[in-house]
Amino acid sequence: MKKNTVSHFEIYANNPEGLANFYTQLFDWDVQHMPEMDYRLVKSVDTGADNRPTTVGAINGGIATRPQGYGVNGAVNYVMVDSIEKYVDKAQKLGATLTKGKTAVPGMGWFAMFTDPEGNHFAVFKDDQSAK
């Protein structure tokens, strides 16, 4: 199996609660509000007690308030990496623009966000091994 798989999706909204209701009704997704992060965790597949998918290769996601100033529409895919710093450096050398530096997801890991050379948004994610 290849490394650096897509591990998470994120959908941005001006009205996250309304969009959560839309996807719950449309796809029967389990959407849980995480008030400490103003975030909605989307479970499209079964998870364990740690909120991680129990099926290999399956991903879940989230619904977040649209970031201001980034021009992000649609969805962003998160790619699993072994080092945030390494991939921030590598992506920038290849022409990506860093839009959000290394940021913690408490109890889960770290992420950073970019636009690629064509302006598409993507992110990298590193598990916090101590959280497992």
N, C-alpha and C positions, 0 to 999 in steps of 0.2 A: 504494500500500500504506500502511496505517496505521502510525504509529510506536507505540512502547510495546507491542510484542508480547510474549507469553509466551516466555521464552527458556530456562527451566530448571524442572525439577520436583525436589522433594526429599521423600523418604519417611522418616519417623522410626521408630526401632525401639529396643526395650530390648535386643535381640540383633541388631545390624546384620549380623554375619556369617551368622547363621541366616536372616535375611530376604533377604540377598543370594543365598544358596543357593536359597531359595524362588523368587525372581524369575528367576534363571538357569535353573532347571529348568522353570518355568512358561512363560516367554516366550522363552527362549534369549537373554536379554540378556547382553552382555559386561560383567561387573562387575569393576572393578579397585580393589584396596585402595590407598589413599594414606596410608601410615602417618604421614607428617609432619603430617597433618591429622586422623588417625583418621576417615577418610572413605572411602566407596566410590563411585567414579565409575561411573555407569550409562550404558552406550552402547546405546541402543535403535535408533540409526541409525548409518550409517558416519560416520567423522570423518577429518579430516586429521591431519597430524603435531602440530598444536596442540591436539588433542582437541576441536575444534569441529565441529559437523555440516557435512557437505559438501552436503547438500540444503537449499535455501532453505526456510525455514519449519519445518524439522524441529527437534525439541529432544531433548536428552538430560537426564540428571538425576543424582541421587545418593541414597545411603542414609546416614543419619547417626544417631548416638546421640541418642535423644529428649532434647531440652533439659529440664533440671529447672527447675521453677518457672514454666514458660510454659503448661502444660496443652495442648501441641500434640499432636494425634492426626491420623492421616491423612497427607495430602500438602500441600505448600506450593508454590504457583506463584510464580515469579520473573518480574517484568516488566522488560524492558529500558528504561532511561531515559537521558537525557543528562546528568543531574546528581543525585547522591545527595542532596546538601544541599537542592536545590530541591524534590525530591519528599518528603523528610522534612518540610520546612516545610509544603508543600501538603497532604500527607496529614493531618498533625496539625491544621491549620486546618479540615479537612473532618470531623474527629471521630475519626480513627484514633489508636491508641495505639502509640507506638514501643516495641517489645519488645527490639530489639537495634540499637544505633546503628551507624553506618558502620564496616564491618569489611572488611579486606583479604582477598582470595583471591589468594595469591602467584602472579604471572605471568599472571593472568587479569583481575582487576578488583576491584570493591568492591560490597558489598551492605548493605542495612539491612532489618530485619524489623518487621512491624506486626501489629496486629489491627484490622480494620475496625470501624465502629460496631455491627455485629451480632456481633462476636467472632470472625470468621473470620480465619485467619492468611494473610498474603501477604508478599511481599518485593519489593524493587526491586534491580536490578543495573545497574552501569555498567561497560562494558569499559574495561580499561586499554589505551589506544591504543598505548602503548609495548610492550605484550606481543605485538602482532600482527606 
